[in-house]
Amino acid sequence: MDLALNPKDEAFRQEVRTFLEDNLTDELRHAARINAGVFSDAPVNLEWQRILHKKGWVAPSWPEEFGGTGWSEMQRFIYSSELIRAQAPTLSAMGLRMVGPVIMRYGTPEQKEFYLPRILSGEDYWCQGYSEPGAGSDLASLQCRAEPDGDDYVVNGTKIWTTHAQFANRIFCLVRTDTSGKPQQGITFLLIDMDTPGITIEPIITMAGDHEVNQVFFDDVRVPQKNRVGEENDGWTVAKYLLEFERGGSYSAGLEVSLDKVKETASMERQDGQSLKADPDFLRKLAELEIQITSLKYTEHRVMSELSQGQNPGPASSMLKANGSETSQMVLELGMEAIGFYAAPDQKAARHPNANVELIGPDYALTPMPRYLNFRASSIYGGSNEIQRNIMAKLVLGL
Ligand SMILES: Cc1cc2nc3c(=O)[nH]c(=O)nc-3n(C[C@H](O)[C@H](O)[C@H](O)COP(=O)(O)OP(=O)(O)OC[C@H]3O[C@@H](n4cnc5c(N)ncnc54)[C@H](O)[C@@H]3O)c2cc1C
């Protein structure tokens, strides 16, 4: 496989780099660097989204008619890799990459006209109400009820692990509208305003000490029936379409950046009087990860080539998700090993963009531990890796 860029793509990469040099401020880079979570906090990622929106580059994967860029698969890959290399804040996926494509495919003309521009501009900030206590991997067993009542549904129940619900003004939810048939048959997809009376949000603090996820409670929440996407009881079709977008994505560019950071750290850390980078055991682990990341990169390019020929990624998205998340965890673990004792202090206060707290240890030791802890979840969210392996066993191995 030849990974060299053709002159047109090389020129495009330069254009992206110039844009980033001119627009990605030091403050935004700093805020992204100290962030330990999957997405930057809303104030940071929305500031960056407004800049991208002004340029027309906020949703490269959307069709042009809805505000996409019309770029090729390769240009999109270059663009996202350059954002990662420049350490730009990570935009929240729930509007742009999840409910946006769903509304484009299944929404009414009114829903498209109302919601899509607001997702692009960041005026609407979405969260995802799929999981419930007792309904994660087995999502179809969800219990949150919606009873029709006049022009509304009345929603009662709870959603859990709801990322960024504390920032969101809207939530897309799977609710149960029928209990008579197979569990998949009685589910409906609803768009709900978070300021509707009867909704309460309880924070869940992660083991890294961060507030990223929540439990959301619905107590007689009235939702207009015009906020339903797709037909009543046909939400499972809509839900599955959304998951195709949730599980996609590329890992290799981010992993290369993370591994470079580990190398930088290792060149500064000393063990028994010599640089950690000269330690054969450490070097072996670095080399193993480098090989793994290269193989992941080739798989991503293969999938990209299939996509550009109009094919569906199929089980490859499960393979990338499982492999990408586990490699991320290994790189983060090696980063902690490189830092040694300085990974241990809990310095949450210093991880605020405007913090003026004195650091314990070198600045490169601030985020590896919270990132390591947060990314333990990457093999769980978006469908756990055991579930991804079940998909591969069925679709690839035919078991
Ligand atoms: C940080 C974080 C953020 C999240 N954000 C959101 C969000 O914004 N919105 C949302 O709706 N959800 C969110 N989730 C929920 C996530 O999708 C679920 O945690 C996930 O689907 C697993 O479900 P569960 O936690 O109920 O675990 P369970 O389904 O109870 O699984 C427990 C264990 O059993 C294994 N297991 C279960 N079934 C099988 C099987 N058939 N074969 C083999 N092994 C199996 C699982 O792999 C896992 O190891 C988030 C989760 C995390 C951790």
The ligand as an ORCA input file, in Angstrom:
! r2SCAN-3c Opt
* xyz 0 1
  C     -17.546      6.693     30.015
  C     -18.808      6.157     29.440
  C     -19.606      6.996     28.673
  C     -20.811      6.546     28.153
  N     -21.626      7.412     27.483
  C     -22.861      7.017     27.116
  C     -23.794      7.945     26.565
  O     -23.500      9.131     26.385
  N     -25.036      7.516     26.272
  C     -25.422      6.218     26.434
  O     -26.546      5.896     26.110
  N     -24.554      5.304     26.970
  C     -23.309      5.684     27.311
  N     -22.437      4.772     27.871
  C     -22.907      3.418     28.150
  C     -22.259      2.325     27.321
  O     -22.774      2.267     26.026
  C     -22.479      1.015     28.091
  O     -21.721      1.105     29.284
  C     -22.057     -0.216     27.315
  O     -22.903     -0.444     26.227
  C     -22.000     -1.481     28.209
  O     -23.205     -1.630     28.890
  P     -23.256     -1.828     30.492
  O     -22.409     -0.776     31.117
  O     -24.691     -1.917     30.881
  O     -22.528     -3.205     30.755
  P     -23.179     -4.663     30.608
  O     -23.944     -4.727     29.321
  O     -23.903     -5.014     31.850
  O     -21.892     -5.560     30.449
  C     -21.108     -5.976     31.585
  C     -19.980     -6.859     31.079
  O     -20.517     -8.050     30.463
  C     -20.048     -8.185     29.132
  N     -21.118     -8.701     28.268
  C     -22.409     -8.289     28.240
  N     -23.096     -8.990     27.302
  C     -22.209     -9.836     26.719
  C     -22.312    -10.807     25.661
  N     -23.458    -11.023     25.031
  N     -21.181    -11.491     25.325
  C     -20.000    -11.264     25.967
  N     -19.841    -10.365     26.989
  C     -20.942     -9.665     27.342
  C     -19.675     -6.770     28.691
  O     -18.705     -6.762     27.664
  C     -19.127     -6.192     29.998
  O     -17.782     -6.569     30.165
  C     -21.208      5.204     28.366
  C     -20.388      4.348     29.120
  C     -19.211      4.819     29.640
  C     -18.379      3.872     30.465
*
